[in-house]
Amino acid sequence: MTTYTRTQVAEAVNGAADLLLESANLTPDTTTLIDFVVNAALTRLEAPDATVEDVIAENWGVCEDEDCDGEDCDDGCGDAAVIRRLVTGD
Ligand SMILES: [Zn+2]
């Protein structure tokens, strides 16, 4: 069995995502979901049981803004809010 490094896996997954991100006419929601899959794959390399919330927490952080604008927030939690809406319907 061939062994790959995390860097090699990251390059392969990001390259696969770029095939779509660079050439297809995607909606913002679809772009966000592709970004999520890239991050989820890399998170799950080391944490195979990671949930959607685990992936969000590790890759998009937690907003400290009391007046957070949800999906319009520029602080990373905007993308997290989009992912939650698409995955859970909330
Ligand atoms: Zn926020």
PDB file of the backbone (N, CA, C, O) and the ligand in Angstrom, with CONECT records:
HET     ZN  A 101       1
ATOM      1  N   MET A   1       0.836  -1.193   0.000  1.00  0.00           N
ATOM      2  CA  MET A   1       0.000   0.000   0.000  1.00  0.00           C
ATOM      3  C   MET A   1       0.873   1.246   0.000  1.00  0.00           C
ATOM      4  O   MET A   1       1.829   1.352   0.769  1.00  0.00           O
ATOM      5  N   THR A   2       0.540   2.161  -0.849  1.00  0.00           N
ATOM      6  CA  THR A   2       1.278   3.421  -0.907  1.00  0.00           C
ATOM      7  C   THR A   2       0.864   4.313   0.259  1.00  0.00           C
ATOM      8  O   THR A   2      -0.315   4.407   0.600  1.00  0.00           O
ATOM      9  N   THR A   3       1.839   4.956   0.853  1.00  0.00           N
ATOM     10  CA  THR A   3       1.555   5.905   1.927  1.00  0.00           C
ATOM     11  C   THR A   3       1.732   7.328   1.417  1.00  0.00           C
ATOM     12  O   THR A   3       2.719   7.650   0.756  1.00  0.00           O
ATOM     13  N   TYR A   4       0.756   8.171   1.739  1.00  0.00           N
ATOM     14  CA  TYR A   4       0.822   9.566   1.312  1.00  0.00           C
ATOM     15  C   TYR A   4       0.919  10.465   2.540  1.00  0.00           C
ATOM     16  O   TYR A   4       0.395  10.146   3.607  1.00  0.00           O
ATOM     17  N   THR A   5       1.592  11.583   2.365  1.00  0.00           N
ATOM     18  CA  THR A   5       1.672  12.554   3.454  1.00  0.00           C
ATOM     19  C   THR A   5       0.413  13.413   3.463  1.00  0.00           C
ATOM     20  O   THR A   5      -0.340  13.461   2.490  1.00  0.00           O
ATOM     21  N   ARG A   6       0.204  14.100   4.610  1.00  0.00           N
ATOM     22  CA  ARG A   6      -0.933  15.018   4.705  1.00  0.00           C
ATOM     23  C   ARG A   6      -0.832  16.098   3.618  1.00  0.00           C
ATOM     24  O   ARG A   6      -1.839  16.489   3.029  1.00  0.00           O
ATOM     25  N   THR A   7       0.372  16.565   3.366  1.00  0.00           N
ATOM     26  CA  THR A   7       0.564  17.599   2.341  1.00  0.00           C
ATOM     27  C   THR A   7       0.135  17.100   0.968  1.00  0.00           C
ATOM     28  O   THR A   7      -0.500  17.825   0.203  1.00  0.00           O
ATOM     29  N   GLN A   8       0.492  15.843   0.662  1.00  0.00           N
ATOM     30  CA  GLN A   8       0.094  15.285  -0.633  1.00  0.00           C
ATOM     31  C   GLN A   8      -1.425  15.147  -0.741  1.00  0.00           C
ATOM     32  O   GLN A   8      -2.017  15.435  -1.781  1.00  0.00           O
ATOM     33  N   VAL A   9      -2.038  14.705   0.347  1.00  0.00           N
ATOM     34  CA  VAL A   9      -3.503  14.577   0.346  1.00  0.00           C
ATOM     35  C   VAL A   9      -4.135  15.950   0.178  1.00  0.00           C
ATOM     36  O   VAL A   9      -5.079  16.116  -0.594  1.00  0.00           O
ATOM     37  N   ALA A  10      -3.609  16.940   0.907  1.00  0.00           N
ATOM     38  CA  ALA A  10      -4.154  18.303   0.821  1.00  0.00           C
ATOM     39  C   ALA A  10      -4.033  18.844  -0.599  1.00  0.00           C
ATOM     40  O   ALA A  10      -4.960  19.477  -1.105  1.00  0.00           O
ATOM     41  N   GLU A  11      -2.901  18.600  -1.238  1.00  0.00           N
ATOM     42  CA  GLU A  11      -2.716  19.087  -2.610  1.00  0.00           C
ATOM     43  C   GLU A  11      -3.699  18.409  -3.560  1.00  0.00           C
ATOM     44  O   GLU A  11      -4.262  19.051  -4.446  1.00  0.00           O
ATOM     45  N   ALA A  12      -3.901  17.099  -3.367  1.00  0.00           N
ATOM     46  CA  ALA A  12      -4.815  16.363  -4.245  1.00  0.00           C
ATOM     47  C   ALA A  12      -6.254  16.846  -4.062  1.00  0.00           C
ATOM     48  O   ALA A  12      -6.971  17.066  -5.037  1.00  0.00           O
ATOM     49  N   VAL A  13      -6.664  17.007  -2.814  1.00  0.00           N
ATOM     50  CA  VAL A  13      -8.052  17.414  -2.547  1.00  0.00           C
ATOM     51  C   VAL A  13      -8.291  18.847  -3.011  1.00  0.00           C
ATOM     52  O   VAL A  13      -9.320  19.145  -3.619  1.00  0.00           O
ATOM     53  N   ASN A  14      -7.337  19.734  -2.724  1.00  0.00           N
ATOM     54  CA  ASN A  14      -7.481  21.117  -3.184  1.00  0.00           C
ATOM     55  C   ASN A  14      -7.454  21.203  -4.710  1.00  0.00           C
ATOM     56  O   ASN A  14      -8.173  22.004  -5.308  1.00  0.00           O
ATOM     57  N   GLY A  15      -6.620  20.370  -5.332  1.00  0.00           N
ATOM     58  CA  GLY A  15      -6.572  20.353  -6.792  1.00  0.00           C
ATOM     59  C   GLY A  15      -7.883  19.885  -7.387  1.00  0.00           C
ATOM     60  O   GLY A  15      -8.348  20.423  -8.392  1.00  0.00           O
ATOM     61  N   ALA A  16      -8.480  18.875  -6.758  1.00  0.00           N
ATOM     62  CA  ALA A  16      -9.781  18.376  -7.226  1.00  0.00           C
ATOM     63  C   ALA A  16     -10.839  19.464  -7.108  1.00  0.00           C
ATOM     64  O   ALA A  16     -11.649  19.658  -8.015  1.00  0.00           O
ATOM     65  N   ALA A  17     -10.825  20.175  -5.976  1.00  0.00           N
ATOM     66  CA  ALA A  17     -11.792  21.259  -5.786  1.00  0.00           C
ATOM     67  C   ALA A  17     -11.576  22.352  -6.833  1.00  0.00           C
ATOM     68  O   ALA A  17     -12.537  22.905  -7.367  1.00  0.00           O
ATOM     69  N   ASP A  18     -10.313  22.658  -7.122  1.00  0.00           N
ATOM     70  CA  ASP A  18     -10.015  23.716  -8.086  1.00  0.00           C
ATOM     71  C   ASP A  18     -10.532  23.375  -9.482  1.00  0.00           C
ATOM     72  O   ASP A  18     -10.859  24.271 -10.260  1.00  0.00           O
ATOM     73  N   LEU A  19     -10.606  22.088  -9.799  1.00  0.00           N
ATOM     74  CA  LEU A  19     -11.141  21.700 -11.104  1.00  0.00           C
ATOM     75  C   LEU A  19     -12.542  22.268 -11.298  1.00  0.00           C
ATOM     76  O   LEU A  19     -12.915  22.683 -12.395  1.00  0.00           O
ATOM     77  N   LEU A  20     -13.313  22.280 -10.205  1.00  0.00           N
ATOM     78  CA  LEU A  20     -14.666  22.827 -10.268  1.00  0.00           C
ATOM     79  C   LEU A  20     -14.674  24.333 -10.049  1.00  0.00           C
ATOM     80  O   LEU A  20     -15.354  25.071 -10.762  1.00  0.00           O
ATOM     81  N   LEU A  21     -13.908  24.784  -9.050  1.00  0.00           N
ATOM     82  CA  LEU A  21     -13.958  26.198  -8.668  1.00  0.00           C
ATOM     83  C   LEU A  21     -13.444  27.111  -9.778  1.00  0.00           C
ATOM     84  O   LEU A  21     -13.895  28.249  -9.909  1.00  0.00           O
ATOM     85  N   GLU A  22     -12.504  26.614 -10.574  1.00  0.00           N
ATOM     86  CA  GLU A  22     -11.891  27.462 -11.603  1.00  0.00           C
ATOM     87  C   GLU A  22     -12.623  27.399 -12.943  1.00  0.00           C
ATOM     88  O   GLU A  22     -12.470  28.297 -13.771  1.00  0.00           O
ATOM     89  N   SER A  23     -13.404  26.367 -13.161  1.00  0.00           N
ATOM     90  CA  SER A  23     -13.960  26.217 -14.502  1.00  0.00           C
ATOM     91  C   SER A  23     -15.484  26.242 -14.563  1.00  0.00           C
ATOM     92  O   SER A  23     -16.060  26.594 -15.593  1.00  0.00           O
ATOM     93  N   ALA A  24     -16.130  25.874 -13.475  1.00  0.00           N
ATOM     94  CA  ALA A  24     -17.588  25.794 -13.525  1.00  0.00           C
ATOM     95  C   ALA A  24     -18.214  27.094 -13.047  1.00  0.00           C
ATOM     96  O   ALA A  24     -17.608  27.854 -12.292  1.00  0.00           O
ATOM     97  N   ASN A  25     -19.424  27.332 -13.496  1.00  0.00           N
ATOM     98  CA  ASN A  25     -20.163  28.518 -13.081  1.00  0.00           C
ATOM     99  C   ASN A  25     -21.020  28.132 -11.872  1.00  0.00           C
ATOM    100  O   ASN A  25     -22.174  27.729 -12.016  1.00  0.00           O
ATOM    101  N   LEU A  26     -20.434  28.263 -10.685  1.00  0.00           N
ATOM    102  CA  LEU A  26     -21.061  27.745  -9.473  1.00  0.00           C
ATOM    103  C   LEU A  26     -21.770  28.844  -8.695  1.00  0.00           C
ATOM    104  O   LEU A  26     -21.380  30.011  -8.742  1.00  0.00           O
ATOM    105  N   THR A  27     -22.812  28.452  -7.984  1.00  0.00           N
ATOM    106  CA  THR A  27     -23.454  29.394  -7.070  1.00  0.00           C
ATOM    107  C   THR A  27     -22.566  29.542  -5.832  1.00  0.00           C
ATOM    108  O   THR A  27     -21.744  28.672  -5.546  1.00  0.00           O
ATOM    109  N   PRO A  28     -22.734  30.649  -5.099  1.00  0.00           N
ATOM    110  CA  PRO A  28     -21.955  30.828  -3.864  1.00  0.00           C
ATOM    111  C   PRO A  28     -22.154  29.674  -2.875  1.00  0.00           C
ATOM    112  O   PRO A  28     -21.200  29.260  -2.216  1.00  0.00           O
ATOM    113  N   ASP A  29     -23.383  29.149  -2.763  1.00  0.00           N
ATOM    114  CA  ASP A  29     -23.624  28.036  -1.850  1.00  0.00           C
ATOM    115  C   ASP A  29     -22.818  26.804  -2.261  1.00  0.00           C
ATOM    116  O   ASP A  29     -22.251  26.118  -1.410  1.00  0.00           O
ATOM    117  N   THR A  30     -22.768  26.528  -3.547  1.00  0.00           N
ATOM    118  CA  THR A  30     -22.017  25.361  -4.018  1.00  0.00           C
ATOM    119  C   THR A  30     -20.530  25.537  -3.757  1.00  0.00           C
ATOM    120  O   THR A  30     -19.850  24.596  -3.347  1.00  0.00           O
ATOM    121  N   THR A  31     -20.029  26.734  -3.992  1.00  0.00           N
ATOM    122  CA  THR A  31     -18.621  27.013  -3.717  1.00  0.00           C
ATOM    123  C   THR A  31     -18.310  26.788  -2.237  1.00  0.00           C
ATOM    124  O   THR A  31     -17.276  26.219  -1.888  1.00  0.00           O
ATOM    125  N   THR A  32     -19.218  27.243  -1.376  1.00  0.00           N
ATOM    126  CA  THR A  32     -19.019  27.053   0.065  1.00  0.00           C
ATOM    127  C   THR A  32     -19.007  25.569   0.421  1.00  0.00           C
ATOM    128  O   THR A  32     -18.203  25.137   1.247  1.00  0.00           O
ATOM    129  N   LEU A  33     -19.886  24.793  -0.192  1.00  0.00           N
ATOM    130  CA  LEU A  33     -19.929  23.353   0.104  1.00  0.00           C
ATOM    131  C   LEU A  33     -18.667  22.643  -0.375  1.00  0.00           C
ATOM    132  O   LEU A  33     -18.172  21.742   0.302  1.00  0.00           O
ATOM    133  N   ILE A  34     -18.144  23.033  -1.524  1.00  0.00           N
ATOM    134  CA  ILE A  34     -16.891  22.435  -1.996  1.00  0.00           C
ATOM    135  C   ILE A  34     -15.761  22.751  -1.018  1.00  0.00           C
ATOM    136  O   ILE A  34     -14.940  21.891  -0.699  1.00  0.00           O
ATOM    137  N   ASP A  35     -15.734  23.988  -0.553  1.00  0.00           N
ATOM    138  CA  ASP A  35     -14.736  24.395   0.438  1.00  0.00           C
ATOM    139  C   ASP A  35     -14.892  23.562   1.710  1.00  0.00           C
ATOM    140  O   ASP A  35     -13.908  23.158   2.331  1.00  0.00           O
ATOM    141  N   PHE A  36     -16.148  23.315   2.083  1.00  0.00           N
ATOM    142  CA  PHE A  36     -16.392  22.486   3.276  1.00  0.00           C
ATOM    143  C   PHE A  36     -15.835  21.079   3.090  1.00  0.00           C
ATOM    144  O   PHE A  36     -15.197  20.542   3.996  1.00  0.00           O
ATOM    145  N   VAL A  37     -16.067  20.481   1.933  1.00  0.00           N
ATOM    146  CA  VAL A  37     -15.613  19.103   1.701  1.00  0.00           C
ATOM    147  C   VAL A  37     -14.087  19.020   1.778  1.00  0.00           C
ATOM    148  O   VAL A  37     -13.542  18.072   2.342  1.00  0.00           O
ATOM    149  N   VAL A  38     -13.407  20.008   1.211  1.00  0.00           N
ATOM    150  CA  VAL A  38     -11.943  20.033   1.287  1.00  0.00           C
ATOM    151  C   VAL A  38     -11.494  20.042   2.746  1.00  0.00           C
ATOM    152  O   VAL A  38     -10.636  19.258   3.153  1.00  0.00           O
ATOM    153  N   ASN A  39     -12.091  20.944   3.524  1.00  0.00           N
ATOM    154  CA  ASN A  39     -11.697  21.048   4.929  1.00  0.00           C
ATOM    155  C   ASN A  39     -12.109  19.815   5.727  1.00  0.00           C
ATOM    156  O   ASN A  39     -11.375  19.372   6.611  1.00  0.00           O
ATOM    157  N   ALA A  40     -13.277  19.262   5.419  1.00  0.00           N
ATOM    158  CA  ALA A  40     -13.745  18.077   6.143  1.00  0.00           C
ATOM    159  C   ALA A  40     -12.839  16.877   5.862  1.00  0.00           C
ATOM    160  O   ALA A  40     -12.546  16.094   6.766  1.00  0.00           O
ATOM    161  N   ALA A  41     -12.398  16.733   4.618  1.00  0.00           N
ATOM    162  CA  ALA A  41     -11.513  15.613   4.279  1.00  0.00           C
ATOM    163  C   ALA A  41     -10.218  15.698   5.076  1.00  0.00           C
ATOM    164  O   ALA A  41      -9.739  14.694   5.604  1.00  0.00           O
ATOM    165  N   LEU A  42      -9.658  16.897   5.161  1.00  0.00           N
ATOM    166  CA  LEU A  42      -8.387  17.060   5.872  1.00  0.00           C
ATOM    167  C   LEU A  42      -8.574  16.923   7.374  1.00  0.00           C
ATOM    168  O   LEU A  42      -7.703  16.384   8.056  1.00  0.00           O
ATOM    169  N   THR A  43      -9.699  17.403   7.900  1.00  0.00           N
ATOM    170  CA  THR A  43      -9.984  17.230   9.329  1.00  0.00           C
ATOM    171  C   THR A  43     -10.136  15.744   9.643  1.00  0.00           C
ATOM    172  O   THR A  43      -9.639  15.266  10.663  1.00  0.00           O
ATOM    173  N   ARG A  44     -10.821  15.021   8.768  1.00  0.00           N
ATOM    174  CA  ARG A  44     -11.097  13.607   9.022  1.00  0.00           C
ATOM    175  C   ARG A  44      -9.883  12.701   8.819  1.00  0.00           C
ATOM    176  O   ARG A  44      -9.899  11.545   9.242  1.00  0.00           O
ATOM    177  N   LEU A  45      -8.850  13.205   8.188  1.00  0.00           N
ATOM    178  CA  LEU A  45      -7.605  12.442   8.132  1.00  0.00           C
ATOM    179  C   LEU A  45      -7.131  12.127   9.545  1.00  0.00           C
ATOM    180  O   LEU A  45      -6.679  11.018   9.831  1.00  0.00           O
ATOM    181  N   GLU A  46      -7.243  13.116  10.419  1.00  0.00           N
ATOM    182  CA  GLU A  46      -6.748  12.954  11.788  1.00  0.00           C
ATOM    183  C   GLU A  46      -7.856  12.696  12.793  1.00  0.00           C
ATOM    184  O   GLU A  46      -7.590  12.215  13.894  1.00  0.00           O
ATOM    185  N   ALA A  47      -9.087  13.006  12.437  1.00  0.00           N
ATOM    186  CA  ALA A  47     -10.233  12.792  13.339  1.00  0.00           C
ATOM    187  C   ALA A  47     -11.355  12.145  12.528  1.00  0.00           C
ATOM    188  O   ALA A  47     -12.283  12.833  12.102  1.00  0.00           O
ATOM    189  N   PRO A  48     -11.280  10.820  12.310  1.00  0.00           N
ATOM    190  CA  PRO A  48     -12.210  10.133  11.405  1.00  0.00           C
ATOM    191  C   PRO A  48     -13.680  10.256  11.799  1.00  0.00           C
ATOM    192  O   PRO A  48     -14.561  10.061  10.961  1.00  0.00           O
ATOM    193  N   ASP A  49     -13.952  10.574  13.048  1.00  0.00           N
ATOM    194  CA  ASP A  49     -15.334  10.683  13.503  1.00  0.00           C
ATOM    195  C   ASP A  49     -15.824  12.134  13.557  1.00  0.00           C
ATOM    196  O   ASP A  49     -16.907  12.396  14.082  1.00  0.00           O
ATOM    197  N   ALA A  50     -15.050  13.070  13.026  1.00  0.00           N
ATOM    198  CA  ALA A  50     -15.425  14.483  13.111  1.00  0.00           C
ATOM    199  C   ALA A  50     -16.797  14.715  12.471  1.00  0.00           C
ATOM    200  O   ALA A  50     -17.103  14.198  11.396  1.00  0.00           O
ATOM    201  N   THR A  51     -17.610  15.511  13.171  1.00  0.00           N
ATOM    202  CA  THR A  51     -18.950  15.857  12.681  1.00  0.00           C
ATOM    203  C   THR A  51     -18.890  17.158  11.874  1.00  0.00           C
ATOM    204  O   THR A  51     -17.838  17.790  11.772  1.00  0.00           O
ATOM    205  N   VAL A  52     -20.027  17.544  11.308  1.00  0.00           N
ATOM    206  CA  VAL A  52     -20.109  18.826  10.596  1.00  0.00           C
ATOM    207  C   VAL A  52     -19.685  19.956  11.534  1.00  0.00           C
ATOM    208  O   VAL A  52     -18.912  20.831  11.146  1.00  0.00           O
ATOM    209  N   GLU A  53     -20.198  19.934  12.781  1.00  0.00           N
ATOM    210  CA  GLU A  53     -19.853  21.000  13.732  1.00  0.00           C
ATOM    211  C   GLU A  53     -18.372  20.975  14.088  1.00  0.00           C
ATOM    212  O   GLU A  53     -17.761  22.027  14.271  1.00  0.00           O
ATOM    213  N   ASP A  54     -17.788  19.771  14.187  1.00  0.00           N
ATOM    214  CA  ASP A  54     -16.352  19.677  14.460  1.00  0.00           C
ATOM    215  C   ASP A  54     -15.549  20.325  13.328  1.00  0.00           C
ATOM    216  O   ASP A  54     -14.589  21.057  13.568  1.00  0.00           O
ATOM    217  N   VAL A  55     -15.961  20.039  12.098  1.00  0.00           N
ATOM    218  CA  VAL A  55     -15.252  20.597  10.932  1.00  0.00           C
ATOM    219  C   VAL A  55     -15.381  22.117  10.920  1.00  0.00           C
ATOM    220  O   VAL A  55     -14.412  22.827  10.653  1.00  0.00           O
ATOM    221  N   ILE A  56     -16.586  22.611  11.210  1.00  0.00           N
ATOM    222  CA  ILE A  56     -16.804  24.057  11.250  1.00  0.00           C
ATOM    223  C   ILE A  56     -15.933  24.689  12.335  1.00  0.00           C
ATOM    224  O   ILE A  56     -15.273  25.701  12.100  1.00  0.00           O
ATOM    225  N   ALA A  57     -15.938  24.083  13.523  1.00  0.00           N
ATOM    226  CA  ALA A  57     -15.182  24.644  14.646  1.00  0.00           C
ATOM    227  C   ALA A  57     -13.688  24.692  14.335  1.00  0.00           C
ATOM    228  O   ALA A  57     -13.005  25.653  14.687  1.00  0.00           O
ATOM    229  N   GLU A  58     -13.192  23.660  13.679  1.00  0.00           N
ATOM    230  CA  GLU A  58     -11.750  23.601  13.411  1.00  0.00           C
ATOM    231  C   GLU A  58     -11.329  24.548  12.292  1.00  0.00           C
ATOM    232  O   GLU A  58     -10.221  25.083  12.310  1.00  0.00           O
ATOM    233  N   ASN A  59     -12.214  24.754  11.318  1.00  0.00           N
ATOM    234  CA  ASN A  59     -11.798  25.478  10.114  1.00  0.00           C
ATOM    235  C   ASN A  59     -12.358  26.885   9.976  1.00  0.00           C
ATOM    236  O   ASN A  59     -11.797  27.698   9.242  1.00  0.00           O
ATOM    237  N   TRP A  60     -13.450  27.188  10.664  1.00  0.00           N
ATOM    238  CA  TRP A  60     -14.031  28.516  10.512  1.00  0.00           C
ATOM    239  C   TRP A  60     -14.071  29.291  11.821  1.00  0.00           C
ATOM    240  O   TRP A  60     -14.397  30.478  11.837  1.00  0.00           O
ATOM    241  N   GLY A  61     -13.740  28.622  12.912  1.00  0.00           N
ATOM    242  CA  GLY A  61     -13.660  29.315  14.180  1.00  0.00           C
ATOM    243  C   GLY A  61     -15.005  29.745  14.726  1.00  0.00           C
ATOM    244  O   GLY A  61     -16.059  29.366  14.215  1.00  0.00           O
ATOM    245  N   VAL A  62     -14.944  30.540  15.767  1.00  0.00           N
ATOM    246  CA  VAL A  62     -16.148  30.999  16.445  1.00  0.00           C
ATOM    247  C   VAL A  62     -16.149  32.517  16.428  1.00  0.00           C
ATOM    248  O   VAL A  62     -15.146  33.152  16.755  1.00  0.00           O
ATOM    249  N   CYS A  63     -17.268  33.090  16.049  1.00  0.00           N
ATOM    250  CA  CYS A  63     -17.388  34.544  15.970  1.00  0.00           C
ATOM    251  C   CYS A  63     -17.523  35.141  17.371  1.00  0.00           C
ATOM    252  O   CYS A  63     -18.265  34.630  18.211  1.00  0.00           O
ATOM    253  N   GLU A  64     -16.794  36.226  17.604  1.00  0.00           N
ATOM    254  CA  GLU A  64     -16.851  36.887  18.911  1.00  0.00           C
ATOM    255  C   GLU A  64     -17.744  38.121  18.871  1.00  0.00           C
ATOM    256  O   GLU A  64     -17.923  38.803  19.880  1.00  0.00           O
ATOM    257  N   ASP A  65     -18.300  38.398  17.698  1.00  0.00           N
ATOM    258  CA  ASP A  65     -19.064  39.629  17.521  1.00  0.00           C
ATOM    259  C   ASP A  65     -20.477  39.478  18.082  1.00  0.00           C
ATOM    260  O   ASP A  65     -21.237  38.614  17.645  1.00  0.00           O
ATOM    261  N   GLU A  66     -20.825  40.332  19.060  1.00  0.00           N
ATOM    262  CA  GLU A  66     -22.162  40.262  19.663  1.00  0.00           C
ATOM    263  C   GLU A  66     -23.245  40.602  18.655  1.00  0.00           C
ATOM    264  O   GLU A  66     -24.372  40.118  18.763  1.00  0.00           O
ATOM    265  N   ASP A  67     -22.907  41.438  17.669  1.00  0.00           N
ATOM    266  CA  ASP A  67     -23.879  41.849  16.658  1.00  0.00           C
ATOM    267  C   ASP A  67     -23.657  41.091  15.354  1.00  0.00           C
ATOM    268  O   ASP A  67     -23.810  41.643  14.265  1.00  0.00           O
ATOM    269  N   CYS A  68     -23.299  39.838  15.482  1.00  0.00           N
ATOM    270  CA  CYS A  68     -22.988  39.021  14.314  1.00  0.00           C
ATOM    271  C   CYS A  68     -24.139  39.038  13.306  1.00  0.00           C
ATOM    272  O   CYS A  68     -25.310  38.937  13.672  1.00  0.00           O
ATOM    273  N   ASP A  69     -23.772  39.169  12.025  1.00  0.00           N
ATOM    274  CA  ASP A  69     -24.763  39.241  10.958  1.00  0.00           C
ATOM    275  C   ASP A  69     -25.060  37.879  10.338  1.00  0.00           C
ATOM    276  O   ASP A  69     -25.627  37.814   9.248  1.00  0.00           O
ATOM    277  N   GLY A  70     -24.691  36.803  11.004  1.00  0.00           N
ATOM    278  CA  GLY A  70     -24.965  35.476  10.460  1.00  0.00           C
ATOM    279  C   GLY A  70     -24.258  35.253   9.130  1.00  0.00           C
ATOM    280  O   GLY A  70     -23.038  35.390   9.040  1.00  0.00           O
ATOM    281  N   GLU A  71     -25.013  34.914   8.111  1.00  0.00           N
ATOM    282  CA  GLU A  71     -24.400  34.573   6.820  1.00  0.00           C
ATOM    283  C   GLU A  71     -23.658  35.750   6.188  1.00  0.00           C
ATOM    284  O   GLU A  71     -22.808  35.549   5.321  1.00  0.00           O
ATOM    285  N   ASP A  72     -23.973  36.990   6.616  1.00  0.00           N
ATOM    286  CA  ASP A  72     -23.284  38.147   6.054  1.00  0.00           C
ATOM    287  C   ASP A  72     -22.017  38.507   6.833  1.00  0.00           C
ATOM    288  O   ASP A  72     -21.305  39.439   6.460  1.00  0.00           O
ATOM    289  N   CYS A  73     -21.737  37.778   7.901  1.00  0.00           N
ATOM    290  CA  CYS A  73     -20.573  38.070   8.730  1.00  0.00           C
ATOM    291  C   CYS A  73     -19.288  37.779   7.952  1.00  0.00           C
ATOM    292  O   CYS A  73     -19.180  36.754   7.278  1.00  0.00           O
ATOM    293  N   ASP A  74     -18.324  38.686   8.051  1.00  0.00           N
ATOM    294  CA  ASP A  74     -17.047  38.507   7.361  1.00  0.00           C
ATOM    295  C   ASP A  74     -16.040  37.761   8.225  1.00  0.00           C
ATOM    296  O   ASP A  74     -14.901  37.549   7.808  1.00  0.00           O
ATOM    297  N   ASP A  75     -16.447  37.364   9.416  1.00  0.00           N
ATOM    298  CA  ASP A  75     -15.510  36.842  10.395  1.00  0.00           C
ATOM    299  C   ASP A  75     -15.351  35.326  10.313  1.00  0.00           C
ATOM    300  O   ASP A  75     -14.905  34.702  11.276  1.00  0.00           O
ATOM    301  N   GLY A  76     -15.706  34.731   9.190  1.00  0.00           N
ATOM    302  CA  GLY A  76     -15.579  33.283   9.046  1.00  0.00           C
ATOM    303  C   GLY A  76     -16.850  32.560   9.422  1.00  0.00           C
ATOM    304  O   GLY A  76     -17.159  31.504   8.871  1.00  0.00           O
ATOM    305  N   CYS A  77     -17.595  33.130  10.369  1.00  0.00           N
ATOM    306  CA  CYS A  77     -18.821  32.438  10.761  1.00  0.00           C
ATOM    307  C   CYS A  77     -19.905  32.614   9.700  1.00  0.00           C
ATOM    308  O   CYS A  77     -20.919  31.916   9.735  1.00  0.00           O
ATOM    309  N   GLY A  78     -19.706  33.533   8.759  1.00  0.00           N
ATOM    310  CA  GLY A  78     -20.656  33.664   7.648  1.00  0.00           C
ATOM    311  C   GLY A  78     -20.722  32.374   6.859  1.00  0.00           C
ATOM    312  O   GLY A  78     -21.807  31.858   6.591  1.00  0.00           O
ATOM    313  N   ASP A  79     -19.556  31.845   6.481  1.00  0.00           N
ATOM    314  CA  ASP A  79     -19.523  30.565   5.760  1.00  0.00           C
ATOM    315  C   ASP A  79     -20.072  29.445   6.629  1.00  0.00           C
ATOM    316  O   ASP A  79     -20.773  28.562   6.135  1.00  0.00           O
ATOM    317  N   ALA A  80     -19.758  29.473   7.926  1.00  0.00           N
ATOM    318  CA  ALA A  80     -20.263  28.442   8.834  1.00  0.00           C
ATOM    319  C   ALA A  80     -21.784  28.470   8.874  1.00  0.00           C
ATOM    320  O   ALA A  80     -22.426  27.420   8.903  1.00  0.00           O
ATOM    321  N   ALA A  81     -22.361  29.669   8.875  1.00  0.00           N
ATOM    322  CA  ALA A  81     -23.823  29.797   8.899  1.00  0.00           C
ATOM    323  C   ALA A  81     -24.429  29.249   7.608  1.00  0.00           C
ATOM    324  O   ALA A  81     -25.482  28.611   7.633  1.00  0.00           O
ATOM    325  N   VAL A  82     -23.762  29.499   6.479  1.00  0.00           N
ATOM    326  CA  VAL A  82     -24.242  28.963   5.197  1.00  0.00           C
ATOM    327  C   VAL A  82     -24.224  27.435   5.233  1.00  0.00           C
ATOM    328  O   VAL A  82     -25.183  26.785   4.815  1.00  0.00           O
ATOM    329  N   ILE A  83     -23.137  26.875   5.731  1.00  0.00           N
ATOM    330  CA  ILE A  83     -23.014  25.406   5.790  1.00  0.00           C
ATOM    331  C   ILE A  83     -24.110  24.814   6.670  1.00  0.00           C
ATOM    332  O   ILE A  83     -24.737  23.819   6.308  1.00  0.00           O
ATOM    333  N   ARG A  84     -24.337  25.437   7.835  1.00  0.00           N
ATOM    334  CA  ARG A  84     -25.387  24.925   8.733  1.00  0.00           C
ATOM    335  C   ARG A  84     -26.754  24.970   8.049  1.00  0.00           C
ATOM    336  O   ARG A  84     -27.543  24.032   8.165  1.00  0.00           O
ATOM    337  N   ARG A  85     -27.026  26.060   7.338  1.00  0.00           N
ATOM    338  CA  ARG A  85     -28.321  26.183   6.646  1.00  0.00           C
ATOM    339  C   ARG A  85     -28.467  25.084   5.591  1.00  0.00           C
ATOM    340  O   ARG A  85     -29.526  24.467   5.472  1.00  0.00           O
ATOM    341  N   LEU A  86     -27.403  24.846   4.830  1.00  0.00           N
ATOM    342  CA  LEU A  86     -27.478  23.868   3.746  1.00  0.00           C
ATOM    343  C   LEU A  86     -27.554  22.443   4.271  1.00  0.00           C
ATOM    344  O   LEU A  86     -28.236  21.602   3.685  1.00  0.00           O
ATOM    345  N   VAL A  87     -26.861  22.161   5.369  1.00  0.00           N
ATOM    346  CA  VAL A  87     -26.785  20.797   5.885  1.00  0.00           C
ATOM    347  C   VAL A  87     -27.972  20.456   6.777  1.00  0.00           C
ATOM    348  O   VAL A  87     -28.544  19.370   6.689  1.00  0.00           O
ATOM    349  N   THR A  88     -28.328  21.406   7.637  1.00  0.00           N
ATOM    350  CA  THR A  88     -29.342  21.093   8.645  1.00  0.00           C
ATOM    351  C   THR A  88     -30.669  21.775   8.353  1.00  0.00           C
ATOM    352  O   THR A  88     -31.688  21.414   8.943  1.00  0.00           O
ATOM    353  N   GLY A  89     -30.678  22.757   7.454  1.00  0.00           N
ATOM    354  CA  GLY A  89     -31.901  23.479   7.158  1.00  0.00           C
ATOM    355  C   GLY A  89     -32.168  24.594   8.152  1.00  0.00           C
ATOM    356  O   GLY A  89     -33.169  25.300   8.031  1.00  0.00           O
ATOM    357  N   ASP A  90     -31.283  24.768   9.140  1.00  0.00           N
ATOM    358  CA  ASP A  90     -31.461  25.858  10.131  1.00  0.00           C
ATOM    359  C   ASP A  90     -30.909  27.162   9.602  1.00  0.00           C
ATOM    360  O   ASP A  90     -30.969  28.182  10.289  1.00  0.00           O
TER     361      ASP A  90
HETATM  362 ZN    ZN A 101     -20.033  36.474  13.037  1.00  0.00          ZN2+
END
